[in-house]
Amino acid sequence: MNNVDHLIRLANRIGSFFESMPDREEGIEGIANHIQKFWAPRMRIAMLDFLEAQPDGRHGDLALCELVLIALTQNKERLTPKAAVTD
């Protein structure tokens, strides 16, 4: 299993939790918020780079669930780690 496969599985587990919310927009926000808060910048960069290359969120037999794909694409700027500020 490679890193992208692992990230897809992690993201889909988060998505499974938030899919149960009655308000779809609240679920999308919850996914983006969780990834922003709890994923290391390198994980977010890897996922966003993957989506840049594969906008449909598919990698072999794996795919991001629809809600996760929406959350990531709608919040790309927010999820992109800020570059370290140098003096």
Phi and psi restraints in degrees (range 20) as a CNS / XPLOR table:
assign (resid 1 and name C) (resid 2 and name N)
       (resid 2 and name CA) (resid 2 and name C) 1.0 -99.6 20.0 2
assign (resid 2 and name N) (resid 2 and name CA)
       (resid 2 and name C) (resid 3 and name N) 1.0 177.0 20.0 2
assign (resid 2 and name C) (resid 3 and name N)
       (resid 3 and name CA) (resid 3 and name C) 1.0 -59.8 20.0 2
assign (resid 3 and name N) (resid 3 and name CA)
       (resid 3 and name C) (resid 4 and name N) 1.0 -41.4 20.0 2
assign (resid 3 and name C) (resid 4 and name N)
       (resid 4 and name CA) (resid 4 and name C) 1.0 -63.1 20.0 2
assign (resid 4 and name N) (resid 4 and name CA)
       (resid 4 and name C) (resid 5 and name N) 1.0 -41.9 20.0 2
assign (resid 4 and name C) (resid 5 and name N)
       (resid 5 and name CA) (resid 5 and name C) 1.0 -58.8 20.0 2
assign (resid 5 and name N) (resid 5 and name CA)
       (resid 5 and name C) (resid 6 and name N) 1.0 -44.5 20.0 2
assign (resid 5 and name C) (resid 6 and name N)
       (resid 6 and name CA) (resid 6 and name C) 1.0 -61.8 20.0 2
assign (resid 6 and name N) (resid 6 and name CA)
       (resid 6 and name C) (resid 7 and name N) 1.0 -44.8 20.0 2
assign (resid 6 and name C) (resid 7 and name N)
       (resid 7 and name CA) (resid 7 and name C) 1.0 -65.0 20.0 2
assign (resid 7 and name N) (resid 7 and name CA)
       (resid 7 and name C) (resid 8 and name N) 1.0 -39.1 20.0 2
assign (resid 7 and name C) (resid 8 and name N)
       (resid 8 and name CA) (resid 8 and name C) 1.0 -62.3 20.0 2
assign (resid 8 and name N) (resid 8 and name CA)
       (resid 8 and name C) (resid 9 and name N) 1.0 -45.0 20.0 2
assign (resid 8 and name C) (resid 9 and name N)
       (resid 9 and name CA) (resid 9 and name C) 1.0 -62.7 20.0 2
assign (resid 9 and name N) (resid 9 and name CA)
       (resid 9 and name C) (resid 10 and name N) 1.0 -43.6 20.0 2
assign (resid 9 and name C) (resid 10 and name N)
       (resid 10 and name CA) (resid 10 and name C) 1.0 -61.1 20.0 2
assign (resid 10 and name N) (resid 10 and name CA)
       (resid 10 and name C) (resid 11 and name N) 1.0 -48.1 20.0 2
assign (resid 10 and name C) (resid 11 and name N)
       (resid 11 and name CA) (resid 11 and name C) 1.0 -61.8 20.0 2
assign (resid 11 and name N) (resid 11 and name CA)
       (resid 11 and name C) (resid 12 and name N) 1.0 -40.1 20.0 2
assign (resid 11 and name C) (resid 12 and name N)
       (resid 12 and name CA) (resid 12 and name C) 1.0 -67.7 20.0 2
assign (resid 12 and name N) (resid 12 and name CA)
       (resid 12 and name C) (resid 13 and name N) 1.0 -32.2 20.0 2
assign (resid 12 and name C) (resid 13 and name N)
       (resid 13 and name CA) (resid 13 and name C) 1.0 -65.6 20.0 2
assign (resid 13 and name N) (resid 13 and name CA)
       (resid 13 and name C) (resid 14 and name N) 1.0 -41.5 20.0 2
assign (resid 13 and name C) (resid 14 and name N)
       (resid 14 and name CA) (resid 14 and name C) 1.0 -62.3 20.0 2
assign (resid 14 and name N) (resid 14 and name CA)
       (resid 14 and name C) (resid 15 and name N) 1.0 -45.2 20.0 2
assign (resid 14 and name C) (resid 15 and name N)
       (resid 15 and name CA) (resid 15 and name C) 1.0 -59.9 20.0 2
assign (resid 15 and name N) (resid 15 and name CA)
       (resid 15 and name C) (resid 16 and name N) 1.0 -38.9 20.0 2
assign (resid 15 and name C) (resid 16 and name N)
       (resid 16 and name CA) (resid 16 and name C) 1.0 -59.9 20.0 2
assign (resid 16 and name N) (resid 16 and name CA)
       (resid 16 and name C) (resid 17 and name N) 1.0 -40.2 20.0 2
assign (resid 16 and name C) (resid 17 and name N)
       (resid 17 and name CA) (resid 17 and name C) 1.0 -64.5 20.0 2
assign (resid 17 and name N) (resid 17 and name CA)
       (resid 17 and name C) (resid 18 and name N) 1.0 -49.4 20.0 2
assign (resid 17 and name C) (resid 18 and name N)
       (resid 18 and name CA) (resid 18 and name C) 1.0 -77.6 20.0 2
assign (resid 18 and name N) (resid 18 and name CA)
       (resid 18 and name C) (resid 19 and name N) 1.0 -17.1 20.0 2
assign (resid 18 and name C) (resid 19 and name N)
       (resid 19 and name CA) (resid 19 and name C) 1.0 -64.5 20.0 2
assign (resid 19 and name N) (resid 19 and name CA)
       (resid 19 and name C) (resid 20 and name N) 1.0 -24.4 20.0 2
assign (resid 19 and name C) (resid 20 and name N)
       (resid 20 and name CA) (resid 20 and name C) 1.0 -76.6 20.0 2
assign (resid 20 and name N) (resid 20 and name CA)
       (resid 20 and name C) (resid 21 and name N) 1.0 -8.6 20.0 2
assign (resid 20 and name C) (resid 21 and name N)
       (resid 21 and name CA) (resid 21 and name C) 1.0 -70.7 20.0 2
assign (resid 21 and name N) (resid 21 and name CA)
       (resid 21 and name C) (resid 22 and name N) 1.0 137.7 20.0 2
assign (resid 21 and name C) (resid 22 and name N)
       (resid 22 and name CA) (resid 22 and name C) 1.0 -66.5 20.0 2
assign (resid 22 and name N) (resid 22 and name CA)
       (resid 22 and name C) (resid 23 and name N) 1.0 -29.2 20.0 2
assign (resid 22 and name C) (resid 23 and name N)
       (resid 23 and name CA) (resid 23 and name C) 1.0 -96.5 20.0 2
assign (resid 23 and name N) (resid 23 and name CA)
       (resid 23 and name C) (resid 24 and name N) 1.0 110.6 20.0 2
assign (resid 23 and name C) (resid 24 and name N)
       (resid 24 and name CA) (resid 24 and name C) 1.0 -57.1 20.0 2
assign (resid 24 and name N) (resid 24 and name CA)
       (resid 24 and name C) (resid 25 and name N) 1.0 -43.5 20.0 2
assign (resid 24 and name C) (resid 25 and name N)
       (resid 25 and name CA) (resid 25 and name C) 1.0 -64.0 20.0 2
assign (resid 25 and name N) (resid 25 and name CA)
       (resid 25 and name C) (resid 26 and name N) 1.0 -36.1 20.0 2
assign (resid 25 and name C) (resid 26 and name N)
       (resid 26 and name CA) (resid 26 and name C) 1.0 -65.7 20.0 2
assign (resid 26 and name N) (resid 26 and name CA)
       (resid 26 and name C) (resid 27 and name N) 1.0 -37.0 20.0 2
assign (resid 26 and name C) (resid 27 and name N)
       (resid 27 and name CA) (resid 27 and name C) 1.0 -65.4 20.0 2
assign (resid 27 and name N) (resid 27 and name CA)
       (resid 27 and name C) (resid 28 and name N) 1.0 -43.7 20.0 2
assign (resid 27 and name C) (resid 28 and name N)
       (resid 28 and name CA) (resid 28 and name C) 1.0 -62.0 20.0 2
assign (resid 28 and name N) (resid 28 and name CA)
       (resid 28 and name C) (resid 29 and name N) 1.0 -45.2 20.0 2
assign (resid 28 and name C) (resid 29 and name N)
       (resid 29 and name CA) (resid 29 and name C) 1.0 -63.0 20.0 2
assign (resid 29 and name N) (resid 29 and name CA)
       (resid 29 and name C) (resid 30 and name N) 1.0 -40.5 20.0 2
assign (resid 29 and name C) (resid 30 and name N)
       (resid 30 and name CA) (resid 30 and name C) 1.0 -62.1 20.0 2
assign (resid 30 and name N) (resid 30 and name CA)
       (resid 30 and name C) (resid 31 and name N) 1.0 -41.1 20.0 2
assign (resid 30 and name C) (resid 31 and name N)
       (resid 31 and name CA) (resid 31 and name C) 1.0 -63.4 20.0 2
assign (resid 31 and name N) (resid 31 and name CA)
       (resid 31 and name C) (resid 32 and name N) 1.0 -50.8 20.0 2
assign (resid 31 and name C) (resid 32 and name N)
       (resid 32 and name CA) (resid 32 and name C) 1.0 -61.1 20.0 2
assign (resid 32 and name N) (resid 32 and name CA)
       (resid 32 and name C) (resid 33 and name N) 1.0 -43.0 20.0 2
assign (resid 32 and name C) (resid 33 and name N)
       (resid 33 and name CA) (resid 33 and name C) 1.0 -62.5 20.0 2
assign (resid 33 and name N) (resid 33 and name CA)
       (resid 33 and name C) (resid 34 and name N) 1.0 -44.8 20.0 2
assign (resid 33 and name C) (resid 34 and name N)
       (resid 34 and name CA) (resid 34 and name C) 1.0 -61.8 20.0 2
assign (resid 34 and name N) (resid 34 and name CA)
       (resid 34 and name C) (resid 35 and name N) 1.0 -46.7 20.0 2
assign (resid 34 and name C) (resid 35 and name N)
       (resid 35 and name CA) (resid 35 and name C) 1.0 -64.6 20.0 2
assign (resid 35 and name N) (resid 35 and name CA)
       (resid 35 and name C) (resid 36 and name N) 1.0 -40.9 20.0 2
assign (resid 35 and name C) (resid 36 and name N)
       (resid 36 and name CA) (resid 36 and name C) 1.0 -62.7 20.0 2
assign (resid 36 and name N) (resid 36 and name CA)
       (resid 36 and name C) (resid 37 and name N) 1.0 -42.5 20.0 2
assign (resid 36 and name C) (resid 37 and name N)
       (resid 37 and name CA) (resid 37 and name C) 1.0 -77.5 20.0 2
assign (resid 37 and name N) (resid 37 and name CA)
       (resid 37 and name C) (resid 38 and name N) 1.0 -38.9 20.0 2
assign (resid 37 and name C) (resid 38 and name N)
       (resid 38 and name CA) (resid 38 and name C) 1.0 -111.1 20.0 2
assign (resid 38 and name N) (resid 38 and name CA)
       (resid 38 and name C) (resid 39 and name N) 1.0 -12.1 20.0 2
assign (resid 38 and name C) (resid 39 and name N)
       (resid 39 and name CA) (resid 39 and name C) 1.0 -92.7 20.0 2
assign (resid 39 and name N) (resid 39 and name CA)
       (resid 39 and name C) (resid 40 and name N) 1.0 136.8 20.0 2
assign (resid 39 and name C) (resid 40 and name N)
       (resid 40 and name CA) (resid 40 and name C) 1.0 -63.7 20.0 2
assign (resid 40 and name N) (resid 40 and name CA)
       (resid 40 and name C) (resid 41 and name N) 1.0 150.9 20.0 2
assign (resid 40 and name C) (resid 41 and name N)
       (resid 41 and name CA) (resid 41 and name C) 1.0 -52.1 20.0 2
assign (resid 41 and name N) (resid 41 and name CA)
       (resid 41 and name C) (resid 42 and name N) 1.0 -39.6 20.0 2
assign (resid 41 and name C) (resid 42 and name N)
       (resid 42 and name CA) (resid 42 and name C) 1.0 -63.8 20.0 2
assign (resid 42 and name N) (resid 42 and name CA)
       (resid 42 and name C) (resid 43 and name N) 1.0 -32.2 20.0 2
assign (resid 42 and name C) (resid 43 and name N)
       (resid 43 and name CA) (resid 43 and name C) 1.0 -69.0 20.0 2
assign (resid 43 and name N) (resid 43 and name CA)
       (resid 43 and name C) (resid 44 and name N) 1.0 -43.8 20.0 2
assign (resid 43 and name C) (resid 44 and name N)
       (resid 44 and name CA) (resid 44 and name C) 1.0 -65.1 20.0 2
assign (resid 44 and name N) (resid 44 and name CA)
       (resid 44 and name C) (resid 45 and name N) 1.0 -41.6 20.0 2
assign (resid 44 and name C) (resid 45 and name N)
       (resid 45 and name CA) (resid 45 and name C) 1.0 -61.4 20.0 2
assign (resid 45 and name N) (resid 45 and name CA)
       (resid 45 and name C) (resid 46 and name N) 1.0 -45.6 20.0 2
assign (resid 45 and name C) (resid 46 and name N)
       (resid 46 and name CA) (resid 46 and name C) 1.0 -60.8 20.0 2
assign (resid 46 and name N) (resid 46 and name CA)
       (resid 46 and name C) (resid 47 and name N) 1.0 -42.9 20.0 2
assign (resid 46 and name C) (resid 47 and name N)
       (resid 47 and name CA) (resid 47 and name C) 1.0 -67.0 20.0 2
assign (resid 47 and name N) (resid 47 and name CA)
       (resid 47 and name C) (resid 48 and name N) 1.0 -44.6 20.0 2
assign (resid 47 and name C) (resid 48 and name N)
       (resid 48 and name CA) (resid 48 and name C) 1.0 -66.8 20.0 2
assign (resid 48 and name N) (resid 48 and name CA)
       (resid 48 and name C) (resid 49 and name N) 1.0 -36.8 20.0 2
assign (resid 48 and name C) (resid 49 and name N)
       (resid 49 and name CA) (resid 49 and name C) 1.0 -64.0 20.0 2
assign (resid 49 and name N) (resid 49 and name CA)
       (resid 49 and name C) (resid 50 and name N) 1.0 -41.4 20.0 2
assign (resid 49 and name C) (resid 50 and name N)
       (resid 50 and name CA) (resid 50 and name C) 1.0 -59.2 20.0 2
assign (resid 50 and name N) (resid 50 and name CA)
       (resid 50 and name C) (resid 51 and name N) 1.0 -46.0 20.0 2
assign (resid 50 and name C) (resid 51 and name N)
       (resid 51 and name CA) (resid 51 and name C) 1.0 -67.3 20.0 2
assign (resid 51 and name N) (resid 51 and name CA)
       (resid 51 and name C) (resid 52 and name N) 1.0 -28.9 20.0 2
assign (resid 51 and name C) (resid 52 and name N)
       (resid 52 and name CA) (resid 52 and name C) 1.0 -63.5 20.0 2
assign (resid 52 and name N) (resid 52 and name CA)
       (resid 52 and name C) (resid 53 and name N) 1.0 -41.2 20.0 2
assign (resid 52 and name C) (resid 53 and name N)
       (resid 53 and name CA) (resid 53 and name C) 1.0 -81.6 20.0 2
assign (resid 53 and name N) (resid 53 and name CA)
       (resid 53 and name C) (resid 54 and name N) 1.0 -31.7 20.0 2
assign (resid 53 and name C) (resid 54 and name N)
       (resid 54 and name CA) (resid 54 and name C) 1.0 -129.9 20.0 2
assign (resid 54 and name N) (resid 54 and name CA)
       (resid 54 and name C) (resid 55 and name N) 1.0 77.0 20.0 2
assign (resid 54 and name C) (resid 55 and name N)
       (resid 55 and name CA) (resid 55 and name C) 1.0 -59.7 20.0 2
assign (resid 55 and name N) (resid 55 and name CA)
       (resid 55 and name C) (resid 56 and name N) 1.0 -18.9 20.0 2
assign (resid 55 and name C) (resid 56 and name N)
       (resid 56 and name CA) (resid 56 and name C) 1.0 -83.0 20.0 2
assign (resid 56 and name N) (resid 56 and name CA)
       (resid 56 and name C) (resid 57 and name N) 1.0 -5.9 20.0 2
assign (resid 56 and name C) (resid 57 and name N)
       (resid 57 and name CA) (resid 57 and name C) 1.0 75.3 20.0 2
assign (resid 57 and name N) (resid 57 and name CA)
       (resid 57 and name C) (resid 58 and name N) 1.0 16.2 20.0 2
assign (resid 57 and name C) (resid 58 and name N)
       (resid 58 and name CA) (resid 58 and name C) 1.0 -99.7 20.0 2
assign (resid 58 and name N) (resid 58 and name CA)
       (resid 58 and name C) (resid 59 and name N) 1.0 138.7 20.0 2
assign (resid 58 and name C) (resid 59 and name N)
       (resid 59 and name CA) (resid 59 and name C) 1.0 -141.6 20.0 2
assign (resid 59 and name N) (resid 59 and name CA)
       (resid 59 and name C) (resid 60 and name N) 1.0 99.7 20.0 2
assign (resid 59 and name C) (resid 60 and name N)
       (resid 60 and name CA) (resid 60 and name C) 1.0 62.4 20.0 2
assign (resid 60 and name N) (resid 60 and name CA)
       (resid 60 and name C) (resid 61 and name N) 1.0 -125.6 20.0 2
assign (resid 60 and name C) (resid 61 and name N)
       (resid 61 and name CA) (resid 61 and name C) 1.0 -84.2 20.0 2
assign (resid 61 and name N) (resid 61 and name CA)
       (resid 61 and name C) (resid 62 and name N) 1.0 -6.8 20.0 2
assign (resid 61 and name C) (resid 62 and name N)
       (resid 62 and name CA) (resid 62 and name C) 1.0 -99.4 20.0 2
assign (resid 62 and name N) (resid 62 and name CA)
       (resid 62 and name C) (resid 63 and name N) 1.0 152.5 20.0 2
assign (resid 62 and name C) (resid 63 and name N)
       (resid 63 and name CA) (resid 63 and name C) 1.0 -151.7 20.0 2
assign (resid 63 and name N) (resid 63 and name CA)
       (resid 63 and name C) (resid 64 and name N) 1.0 147.6 20.0 2
assign (resid 63 and name C) (resid 64 and name N)
       (resid 64 and name CA) (resid 64 and name C) 1.0 -68.7 20.0 2
assign (resid 64 and name N) (resid 64 and name CA)
       (resid 64 and name C) (resid 65 and name N) 1.0 139.7 20.0 2
assign (resid 64 and name C) (resid 65 and name N)
       (resid 65 and name CA) (resid 65 and name C) 1.0 -67.1 20.0 2
assign (resid 65 and name N) (resid 65 and name CA)
       (resid 65 and name C) (resid 66 and name N) 1.0 157.1 20.0 2
assign (resid 65 and name C) (resid 66 and name N)
       (resid 66 and name CA) (resid 66 and name C) 1.0 -55.0 20.0 2
assign (resid 66 and name N) (resid 66 and name CA)
       (resid 66 and name C) (resid 67 and name N) 1.0 -45.3 20.0 2
assign (resid 66 and name C) (resid 67 and name N)
       (resid 67 and name CA) (resid 67 and name C) 1.0 -64.6 20.0 2
assign (resid 67 and name N) (resid 67 and name CA)
       (resid 67 and name C) (resid 68 and name N) 1.0 -39.4 20.0 2
assign (resid 67 and name C) (resid 68 and name N)
       (resid 68 and name CA) (resid 68 and name C) 1.0 -66.6 20.0 2
assign (resid 68 and name N) (resid 68 and name CA)
       (resid 68 and name C) (resid 69 and name N) 1.0 -44.4 20.0 2
assign (resid 68 and name C) (resid 69 and name N)
       (resid 69 and name CA) (resid 69 and name C) 1.0 -58.7 20.0 2
assign (resid 69 and name N) (resid 69 and name CA)
       (resid 69 and name C) (resid 70 and name N) 1.0 -43.5 20.0 2
assign (resid 69 and name C) (resid 70 and name N)
       (resid 70 and name CA) (resid 70 and name C) 1.0 -63.6 20.0 2
assign (resid 70 and name N) (resid 70 and name CA)
       (resid 70 and name C) (resid 71 and name N) 1.0 -46.7 20.0 2
assign (resid 70 and name C) (resid 71 and name N)
       (resid 71 and name CA) (resid 71 and name C) 1.0 -59.6 20.0 2
assign (resid 71 and name N) (resid 71 and name CA)
       (resid 71 and name C) (resid 72 and name N) 1.0 -42.7 20.0 2
assign (resid 71 and name C) (resid 72 and name N)
       (resid 72 and name CA) (resid 72 and name C) 1.0 -69.8 20.0 2
assign (resid 72 and name N) (resid 72 and name CA)
       (resid 72 and name C) (resid 73 and name N) 1.0 -43.7 20.0 2
assign (resid 72 and name C) (resid 73 and name N)
       (resid 73 and name CA) (resid 73 and name C) 1.0 -72.1 20.0 2
assign (resid 73 and name N) (resid 73 and name CA)
       (resid 73 and name C) (resid 74 and name N) 1.0 -36.2 20.0 2
assign (resid 73 and name C) (resid 74 and name N)
       (resid 74 and name CA) (resid 74 and name C) 1.0 -72.4 20.0 2
assign (resid 74 and name N) (resid 74 and name CA)
       (resid 74 and name C) (resid 75 and name N) 1.0 -22.1 20.0 2
assign (resid 74 and name C) (resid 75 and name N)
       (resid 75 and name CA) (resid 75 and name C) 1.0 -118.2 20.0 2
assign (resid 75 and name N) (resid 75 and name CA)
       (resid 75 and name C) (resid 76 and name N) 1.0 24.6 20.0 2
assign (resid 75 and name C) (resid 76 and name N)
       (resid 76 and name CA) (resid 76 and name C) 1.0 -54.3 20.0 2
assign (resid 76 and name N) (resid 76 and name CA)
       (resid 76 and name C) (resid 77 and name N) 1.0 -47.4 20.0 2
assign (resid 76 and name C) (resid 77 and name N)
       (resid 77 and name CA) (resid 77 and name C) 1.0 -62.1 20.0 2
assign (resid 77 and name N) (resid 77 and name CA)
       (resid 77 and name C) (resid 78 and name N) 1.0 -45.2 20.0 2
assign (resid 77 and name C) (resid 78 and name N)
       (resid 78 and name CA) (resid 78 and name C) 1.0 -65.2 20.0 2
assign (resid 78 and name N) (resid 78 and name CA)
       (resid 78 and name C) (resid 79 and name N) 1.0 -34.6 20.0 2
assign (resid 78 and name C) (resid 79 and name N)
       (resid 79 and name CA) (resid 79 and name C) 1.0 -83.4 20.0 2
assign (resid 79 and name N) (resid 79 and name CA)
       (resid 79 and name C) (resid 80 and name N) 1.0 -13.3 20.0 2
assign (resid 79 and name C) (resid 80 and name N)
       (resid 80 and name CA) (resid 80 and name C) 1.0 -75.4 20.0 2
assign (resid 80 and name N) (resid 80 and name CA)
       (resid 80 and name C) (resid 81 and name N) 1.0 119.4 20.0 2
assign (resid 80 and name C) (resid 81 and name N)
       (resid 81 and name CA) (resid 81 and name C) 1.0 -60.3 20.0 2
assign (resid 81 and name N) (resid 81 and name CA)
       (resid 81 and name C) (resid 82 and name N) 1.0 141.2 20.0 2
assign (resid 81 and name C) (resid 82 and name N)
       (resid 82 and name CA) (resid 82 and name C) 1.0 -75.7 20.0 2
assign (resid 82 and name N) (resid 82 and name CA)
       (resid 82 and name C) (resid 83 and name N) 1.0 142.5 20.0 2
assign (resid 82 and name C) (resid 83 and name N)
       (resid 83 and name CA) (resid 83 and name C) 1.0 -67.2 20.0 2
assign (resid 83 and name N) (resid 83 and name CA)
       (resid 83 and name C) (resid 84 and name N) 1.0 146.9 20.0 2
assign (resid 83 and name C) (resid 84 and name N)
       (resid 84 and name CA) (resid 84 and name C) 1.0 -63.1 20.0 2
assign (resid 84 and name N) (resid 84 and name CA)
       (resid 84 and name C) (resid 85 and name N) 1.0 136.4 20.0 2
assign (resid 84 and name C) (resid 85 and name N)
       (resid 85 and name CA) (resid 85 and name C) 1.0 -82.7 20.0 2
assign (resid 85 and name N) (resid 85 and name CA)
       (resid 85 and name C) (resid 86 and name N) 1.0 128.2 20.0 2
assign (resid 85 and name C) (resid 86 and name N)
       (resid 86 and name CA) (resid 86 and name C) 1.0 -112.5 20.0 2
assign (resid 86 and name N) (resid 86 and name CA)
       (resid 86 and name C) (resid 87 and name N) 1.0 147.0 20.0 2
